């Protein structure tokens, strides 16, 4: 900061703007994630189809809030990006 010459008037900074009163906003935030559940099926494709029909918010394993899903050819969604099915032990009877 440069020193003021003698007799120069002091410059006052502009007053701070008056704070706005708090307002109520309705916010929509995209979320991305995945659910994990077990289903009985004869193939991976059938398992994915059944999983898509039975999935609820109770099955959410992980999710993230995003400002946007993608921009150009960049995807900001967490992996996995595609539905997948993995064969479990046939003795496991915890299917949904």
KACORRA-V821149 format. One record per residue. N is the residue number from 1. PSI is psi as a letter, one per 20 degrees, with the letter a starting at -180 (999 if undefined). Layout:
[[N & PSI] [N & PSI]]
This chain:
[[1 & p] [2 & q] [3 & q] [4 & q] [5 & q] [6 & p] [7 & i] [8 & q] [9 & q] [10 & p] [11 & p] [12 & p] [13 & q] [14 & q] [15 & q] [16 & q] [17 & q] [18 & p] [19 & q] [20 & q] [21 & q] [22 & p] [23 & q] [24 & p] [25 & q] [26 & o] [27 & p] [28 & p] [29 & p] [30 & q] [31 & q] [32 & q] [33 & b] [34 & q] [35 & q] [36 & p] [37 & r] [38 & p] [39 & q] [40 & p] [41 & r] [42 & i] [43 & r] [44 & g] [45 & g] [46 & h] [47 & g] [48 & g] [49 & g] [50 & g] [51 & g] [52 & h] [53 & h] [54 & i] [55 & p] [56 & r] [57 & h] [58 & h] [59 & i] [60 & p] [61 & h] [62 & q] [63 & q] [64 & q] [65 & p] [66 & q] [67 & h] [68 & q] [69 & h] [70 & r] [71 & o] [72 & c] [73 & j] [74 & p] [75 & p] [76 & j] [77 & q] [78 & q] [79 & q] [80 & q] [81 & i] [82 & q] [83 & q] [84 & q] [85 & q] [86 & p] [87 & p] [88 & r] [89 & p] [90 & i] [91 & i] [92 & o] [93 & k] [94 & k] [95 & q] [96 & 999]]
